[in-house]
Amino acid sequence: MASSVYSRTLQKAADLLGGRKKLARILRVPMKDLEAWIADEVKPPLNVFLRVVDIIIDETGPASESGDPGDPPPPRDAGGSWRTRYED
């Protein structure tokens, strides 16, 4: 079974921060809860998940520094070429 978006997001944040212990400390959650969420045993609370998304955004920075913030995003191919990048 494929990992859920919750599990993948939590693991990505842990990787960016240097480990699961650090992520648990920042989120102020018990390690056993974090481990259960990453293992897809239960879904994390929405407020925790959104904090994890914020952590990832903060740690990775803006997607592109080259364009004007007011510029619209580049157009996508109607054939769906963006899907191959995100579907594994």
N, C-alpha and C positions, 0 to 999 in steps of 0.2 A: 504494500500500500504506500502511496506517495505521501510525503510529509505535507501537513496542512500549511496554509499561509501563516498561521500563528506560530507553529513550530519553527518554520524557516526564518521568520522574522526575529523571533527570540534568539535563535542560534546566531544569526547574523549580528545582532547587537552584542551578544556575548563575545563573538570573535573580534568585533571592532574595539571593545573595551578591554580585552585581554583575559577574558574568562567568565565562566558562569558565576563564580563567587562574587566577582566585582559587580556583575549585572544584578544579582540578587541584593547586594548591599545598596546599590544605587536605587533600585526599585523599592527597597525596604520590604522585601517579601522573604518568607522562609525558603531556604534552598530546596527543600522537598517539594514545595509548590512549583518553583521554577523548573525543576527536573521533570515533574509530571506534565507541565505545559509543553516542554520541549519534546517529551516522549509521546505527545499526542494522547495522553491518557484523559485529560480534561482541557477545556478551552480556558484561556486566561480571562479574567474580568476585562471588560471593554476599556475601562480607564487605564489599566496596566498595559494593555496592548497599544493603546494610543500613545502612552508615554514611551514605549519601546520604539514606535515609529518616529517620534520626535528625537529620540537618541540617535537613531540611524541617520536622520536628516542632518542633525547637528554634527555628527562625526564624519559624514561624507561630504558636506559642503554643497554648494550649488552645483547643479548639473552642468552648467556652462557659464564660464566667466567672460566669454568673448562677446556675447550679444548684449544689447540694451535690455534692461529688465522689462521695458514696455513692449518689446518685440514679441509677436506671437510665436508659438512653437513652430518648428519646421513642419511642412505637410508630410503626412504618412502615405505610403503607397496603398492604394485601395485594394491591392491584391493581398494585403495582410503580411508583408515581409517582417513587420515588427513582431509577429507572433513567434517566429523561430528564435528570436533572442530570449524570450521569456518562457517558452515551453520546452521543457526537457523531459 
